[in-house]
Amino acid sequence: MRYKFKFIISSIVLFVVLMLVWFFGCFFLGLANNSEKYQFEIWIAYVITLFIHFILVFILHRRIFSQKISSLLIVSSFLLYTITAWYFYNNS
């Protein structure tokens, strides 16, 4: 149980860091100043960020925690992605 808590915390921290990189990447590339024109590029960058997050979480979970990924962790990650996408879609 303790490793799940550590894993969820580390996954959330990694997700927040990658979301900041994604946001500032879009901002510095000029994609954020006219979001309707660059909507496709912004969401492609978001999907790539999620893919990188999934790979890093998988490596982290296998190498450090040496456990199989449980369905609770997959559901929590999916909810994290969905809530974040919904927030950025409605507030950007």
Buried (B, 14 or more C-beta within 10 A) or exposed (E): EEEBEEBBEBBEEBBEEBBEEBBEBBEEEEBBEEEEEBEEEBEEBBEEBBEBBEEBBEEBBEEEBEEEBEEEBEEBBEEBBEEBBEEBEEEE
